[in-house]
């Protein structure tokens, strides 16, 4: 559901772009903090002089974390090219928000999906440059960041149920917000298009669940193999 | 085989199969745009690999595959860049902190 340029009102698109930039900065700082956290003392609070200056460096697993993020981004980019036909003359593909968030946490997931969206819009004309803010809100913020908390709340009870619920939440809510943005811009009537949008995207959500489960299984198996 | 290399080669295989078998039908939003008649509002933006195709290659399979592989390389460079930038950033702060004394 990459919104191209021209579907959205300029004011709305610019506002969402600013919001997406702010959120991206916040998530980068959070990731930066997790990467340096294991040392204990952060940049801001070095009140007792000599500890602070040398405590601020890369933790040991920082390189591994970035590697994981890069690999997740590559996998998601590859799978977003794989369109699967779902109904007559319509196709759907993976968004990968939950996959990214489960692997790298909500902040890492947001950055992964945003980076994929930025590369797609700048080089592949898949989603407009001005509409990038709306796309980041739909797919990275709702599809990855918020759905992670659904997954986290339910994963203690049942892993598969948690994945299913979070995938359905991520895809259908992203579609809903996409439709709301289009409705506000006056491109299409919200009430008219609601049924088509939701029914087609619930099929896409099923696809997303299956692929996410398979990818997480593959990652888990390879991670277990690494420890042996 | 090394897991790291496998994890990088796997998406290249996926793009290979995607360029062979992926459906060329419009996705859900495009279908909606066509059905409700607002698909003409979309503005084409000039991009190098617009629509996942390499500009100089006429074969559909090869051009999609090349575009996908280029995208993977671009993403990899982006993450190398972020990693390097954060490394530099930390070093810069270390220098600042030591200069204060």
Contacts between the chains, C-beta under 8 A, distances in Angstrom:
chain1	res1	chain2	res2	distance
A	1	B	27	7.1
A	1	B	28	6.4
A	1	B	29	4.7
A	2	B	27	7.9
A	2	B	29	7.3
A	3	B	29	6.8
A	4	B	42	4.2
A	4	B	43	7.0
A	4	B	45	7.9
A	5	B	42	6.9
A	5	B	43	4.4
A	5	B	45	5.9
A	6	B	41	4.7
A	6	B	42	4.9
A	6	B	43	4.0
A	7	B	33	7.6
A	7	B	38	7.0
A	7	B	41	5.9
A	7	B	42	6.4
A	32	B	86	6.3
A	35	B	86	7.0
A	36	B	90	7.2
A	43	B	93	6.2
A	46	B	97	7.4
A	49	B	101	7.7
A	52	B	97	6.9
A	53	B	94	7.0
A	53	B	97	3.7
A	53	B	98	5.9
A	53	B	100	7.8
A	53	B	101	7.6
A	54	B	94	7.7
A	56	B	90	6.6
A	56	B	93	6.1
A	56	B	94	6.6
A	56	B	97	7.1
A	57	B	90	5.9
A	57	B	94	7.0
A	58	B	87	6.9
A	58	B	90	6.3
A	63	B	83	7.3
A	66	B	79	6.3
A	66	B	82	7.0
A	66	B	83	4.6
A	67	B	4	7.4
A	69	B	79	6.4
A	70	B	75	7.3
A	70	B	76	6.2
A	70	B	79	3.7
A	70	B	80	7.7
A	71	B	7	4.8
A	71	B	8	7.0
A	73	B	75	5.1
A	73	B	78	8.0
A	73	B	79	6.5
A	74	B	7	8.0
A	74	B	8	6.7
A	74	B	11	4.4
A	74	B	72	5.4
A	74	B	75	5.8
A	74	B	76	6.6
A	75	B	7	7.8
A	75	B	10	6.9
A	75	B	11	5.3
A	75	B	14	7.5
A	77	B	11	6.9
A	77	B	68	7.9
A	77	B	71	5.8
A	77	B	72	6.3
A	77	B	75	5.7
A	78	B	10	7.8
A	78	B	11	3.6
A	78	B	12	7.5
A	78	B	14	3.8
A	78	B	15	5.0
A	78	B	18	6.9
A	78	B	68	6.9
A	78	B	72	6.8
A	79	B	11	7.9
A	79	B	14	6.1
A	81	B	14	7.5
A	81	B	15	5.8
A	81	B	18	4.2
A	81	B	19	7.5
A	81	B	22	6.2
A	81	B	52	6.4
A	81	B	64	7.6
A	81	B	68	5.4
A	82	B	14	6.4
A	82	B	17	7.2
A	82	B	18	4.2
A	82	B	21	7.9
A	82	B	22	5.2
A	83	B	18	7.8
A	83	B	22	4.6
A	83	B	23	4.4
A	83	B	24	7.5
A	83	B	25	7.0
A	83	B	27	6.7
A	84	B	22	7.8
A	84	B	23	6.2
A	85	B	23	4.2
A	85	B	25	5.6
A	89	B	25	5.2
A	89	B	26	7.3
A	89	B	31	6.9
A	90	B	25	5.7
A	90	B	26	6.8
A	90	B	27	7.1
A	90	B	28	6.0
A	90	B	31	4.6
A	91	B	22	7.9
A	91	B	23	4.0
A	91	B	24	7.8
A	91	B	25	4.2
A	91	B	26	7.1
A	91	B	27	5.6
A	92	B	27	6.3
A	92	B	28	6.1
A	93	B	27	6.9
A	115	B	75	6.6
A	115	B	78	5.9
A	115	B	79	7.4
A	116	B	75	6.9
A	119	B	71	6.1
A	119	B	74	5.4
A	119	B	75	5.5
A	119	B	78	6.8
A	120	B	71	7.6
A	122	B	47	7.0
A	123	B	47	5.8
A	123	B	48	5.8
A	123	B	49	5.3
A	123	B	70	7.6
A	123	B	71	6.6
A	123	B	74	6.4
A	124	B	47	6.2
A	124	B	49	5.0
A	124	B	50	6.8
A	124	B	51	7.2
A	124	B	52	5.6
A	124	B	67	6.9
A	124	B	71	6.5
A	125	B	44	7.1
A	125	B	45	5.5
A	125	B	46	7.9
A	125	B	47	4.0
A	125	B	49	7.6
A	125	B	50	3.8
A	125	B	51	6.2
A	126	B	51	7.7
A	126	B	52	7.3
A	128	B	42	8.0
A	128	B	43	7.0
A	128	B	45	6.1
A	129	B	45	6.1
A	175	B	28	7.6
A	178	B	29	6.9
A	187	B	38	5.2
A	187	B	41	6.6
A	188	B	32	7.3
A	188	B	33	8.0
A	188	B	36	5.1
A	188	B	38	5.7
A	192	B	36	7.1
A	193	B	32	5.9
A	193	B	36	6.0
A	196	B	32	5.9
A	196	B	35	7.0
A	197	B	28	7.1
A	197	B	32	6.2
A	200	B	28	4.5
A	200	B	31	7.2
A	200	B	32	7.8
A	201	B	28	6.1
A	204	B	28	6.5
A	222	B	3	5.3
A	222	B	6	7.4
A	222	B	7	7.2
A	225	B	3	6.7
A	226	B	3	5.7
